[in-house]
Amino acid sequence: MTTRIDTRMAELKQQGRAAFVTFLMAGDPDPATSLSIVKALPQAGADIIEIGMPFTDPMADGPAIQAAGLRALKAGMTLNKTLDLVRRFREDDDVTPIVLMGYYNPIYIHGVDRFLVDAKAAGIDGLIVVDLPPEEDEELCIPAMKAGLNFIRLATPTTDDQRLPAVLANTSGFVYYVSITGITGSAAANAAQVTGAVARIKRHTALPVCVGFGIRTPEAARDIAQAADGAVVGSALIDALRANLDAEGRATGKTVSAVAELTAALAQGVRGAPRAAE
């Protein structure tokens, strides 16, 4: 079964350019503004949209994404409302791939079978669940694949050649390479190191490799897009969102446009990357 992610990555490969993947937290700073931002992303140049599921204990996330999750939870965001956000996005856009990213707990509480039916019906294409290792594939990964969703796995600088086959075994859509050790938003990605890491992963898989963590500027996005099949930006977009809230943390007239403008600048960086022929 071909997903929107598979289709989009194949199109971009044909065009000879990397994917620009954006990450934002569902419901940040409130459900209505969040939907407006997500709707603005494809026009601003996002090729794939990752949407975070707010969770009370986001252990892999840095301060910016943690704060975004807390704002969303405070605004009443739930997993059901996250699915509804995607449903409403799909009313106008049936082609942009959507990946839900987060932790297993909310899915487990929702019920795995019910969640997969609801996610597919809402128009979700893939899942990134950061706290489910390959040893737990029967839990969600394999049922998700059977339901026609990509299950995207993270590889890190500490994922060695012995571990990589297990990580990649049931991965589909793309591999998400975490360019730094540590939490999101905490350091800058090093393009030279990323080039070597991507080459190493590609020795084990034919899947595209998208790189995230530590990409904050159009220049950094261009450098990473040169080295990988996609560049993922989250914390920088969330920082732009937060900088355009009022003193009480509510949306202002500039919130949506600030995120869209930074998305457009980053997208230009990705599109400006010369790509080596494969």
Buried (B, 14 or more C-beta within 10 A) or exposed (E): EEBBBBEBBEEBBEEEBBBBBBBBBBBBBBBEBBBBBBBBBBEBBBBBBBBBBBBEEBEBBBBBBBBBBBBBBBBEBBBEBBBBBBBBBBEEBEEBBBBBBBBBBBBEEBEBEEBBEBBBEBBBBBBBBBBBBBEEBEBBBEBBBEBEBBBBBBBBBEBEEEBBEBBBEBBBBBBBBBBBEBBBBBBEBBBEEBBEBBEBBBEBBEBBBBBBBBBBBBEBBBBBBBBBBBBBBBBBBBBBBBEBBEEEBEBEEEBBBBBBBBBBBBBBBBBBBEBEEE
